[in-house]
């Protein structure tokens, strides 16, 4: 799932999507909070410093269980380096 971030409402949509994905993956509440906070801050940085960007959420299956890969990329300086993961 990829969410375009170009405003405050998009930041909230990304936050809710990351929360839902972390819950569906079975993370404990404390880990959900950490995941959501980190992803939201990265998305906010892309919005503020790059004028927008995308948040991509992918479920990852590993031998020990499920996980998430959350990438945030922006078109400006953040995007020129590499997506934040």
Secondary structure, DSSP 8 states (H G I E B T S, - for coil): -EEEE-SHHHHHHHHHHHHHHHHHTT--HHHHHHHHHHHHHHHHHHHHHHS-EEEEEEEEEETTEEEEEEEEEESSHHHHH--B-
